[in-house]
Amino acid sequence: MTEMTLEKLEEVIAARAAASPDESWTAKLLAKGPEKCAEKFGEEAIEAIIEAVKGDREKLASEAADVLFHFLVMLRARELPLSEVMAELERRQGQSGIAEKAARPKG
């Protein structure tokens, strides 16, 4: 089995996005618009939080996979490539989280 990376998952999502909504859950979700994609991501995040609190590692791993998948679908819906998110993380590297948060614009 090949190693799954977020970049490879992004490619899988792009391929599925090009399919018919009748044949692909991803295409169907994307056809409903960015708001629905964000809502689905939020639902999956809540499910992951619940499993993290419960302490069930297997269920948490499953929900975490759903979170990552739907996070990338949400980015796709807004045409934001993962590379831009990773560039932002790289920009933040080397400064403390406290300093980074303090430097964010208020509002």
N, C-alpha and C positions, 0 to 999 in steps of 0.2 A: 504494500500500500504506500502511495506517495504521501509525503508530509503535506498537511493542509496548512496553509498560511492565510493570513487575512487578505493578502493580495490575490491568492488563488481563489479564495471565496468570493472576492469582488468580481473576478473573471467569470465564475460560475453564475453569479447573479446577473451580470451583463448578458450572458448567453441566454439565461432563462427569461430575461426581460424582453428579448427579441422574439420569444415564442408567442403563440396565441394565448390569450387569457383563458381559453377553453382547455388548454393543454398544460398550463403552468400556473401553479399557485403564486409564484413570484410575479409573473406578468399580470395576473388577476389583481393582486394587491397593488401593484404599481398603477394599474389602470384606474384604481379608485382615488388616486391622488396622494400628494405628499402628506396631507393631514391624516388620512387613514393609515398611511405607513408609520407616521409618528405615533399615532394612537396604538398601533399594534406593538411597536417597540416599547412603549410605556407599559402595556399589559405584560409583555414578556419580562421586563425589568422587575415589575412587582412580583411576578411568580418566582423569579430568581431570589429576590429579597426574602420571600417567605421560606424558600428552601434553605437559604443561608442561616436564617434564624432557627429553623428546625434542626439543622445540622446533618441532613441526609446528603452525603457527598455525591452519591450516584444521581439523585434527582437534581442537585445543584449543578452538576456537570451538564446534565441535559438542558436545564433551563438557561445556563450560561451560554451554551451553544446557540439556543434560540435567541438570546439577547444579542450575541455577536452577529448572527445572520440578519436579524431584523434591524440592527443598527446600520449595517451596510445597505440594506434595502432602503432605509430612510435616507441615507446619504445619496443613494442613486436617484431617489425621487426628487431630490433638490439639486441634482447634477453636481454634487460635491465629491470629487474623487478622494479616496482614502489617502492618497499622497499628500493632499493639502492638510489633512488632519495630522498625519505623521510629521509634516514639516512644522506645524505648530508645536507639536510635542518636542521636536528637536530644538526649536527656538527657545522653549522653556527650560531645556536641560541646562544644568549648571547654575540655576538660580533656585533659591529656596521657594517652596510652595507658598510660604507666608509672604515673601517679597513679591512673588508673581501675582498673588491675589490682591495685594495692596496696590499694585500698579494698574490694575484693571480700572477702566472708566466706571464711575458710579452711575447708577440709574438703571 
